[in-house]
Amino acid sequence: MPRWFMEEKAINDELVDLDLQSNQHRHADLLGTNLFGKLPALIDSDVLLEVGSPLKLFESGSILLHLAETYSGDVITPSQCALTSHWVLFANATLSIA
Ligand SMILES: N[C@@H](CCC(=O)N[C@@H](CS)C(=O)NCC(=O)O)C(=O)O
């Protein structure tokens, strides 16, 4: 989903493909971004934490919310924020297990 969204919104990225069959997602590099070893995961070097390190996110919903709020230009007003959360949480919490 984040990949799809980034393509739709022309958000630049560098994709790192990991081969689940050969357990590349269990490698220390990914575990540093998602300690649960799940994909997708995002490192956003343009957004720094207070300690100076790049923002690292996992969970497709949280990645989508970050991308939408930071790069799409579509999420500005309180109602846009609320409705974006509404549909992302619906997709992740309800639709994905239906
Ligand atoms: N709720 C998570 C699901 C993450 C997830 O289960 N990802 C799968 C790939 S689609 C994965 O990493 N599987 C490898 C594994 O569980 O070892 C999300 O939306 O990001």
The ligand as a Gaussian input file, in Angstrom:
#p B3LYP/6-31G(d) Opt

LIG

0 1
 N       -0.072000      -5.090000       9.945000
 C        1.175000      -5.078000       9.224000
 C        1.379000      -6.417000       8.524000
 C        2.840000      -6.637000       8.196000
 C        3.088000      -8.006000       7.612000
 O        2.581000      -9.032000       8.113000
 N        3.913000      -8.073000       6.548000
 C        4.274000      -9.317000       5.922000
 C        4.454000      -9.110000       4.427000
 S        3.010000      -8.521000       3.670000
 C        5.608000      -9.797000       6.470000
 O        6.467000      -9.013000       6.773000
 N        5.761000     -11.126000       6.558000
 C        7.004000     -11.722000       6.944000
 C        6.913000     -12.423000       8.273000
 O        5.868000     -12.330000       8.948000
 O        7.906000     -13.054000       8.641000
 C        1.200000      -3.908000       8.206000
 O        0.114000      -3.483000       7.780000
 O        2.284000      -3.403000       7.887000

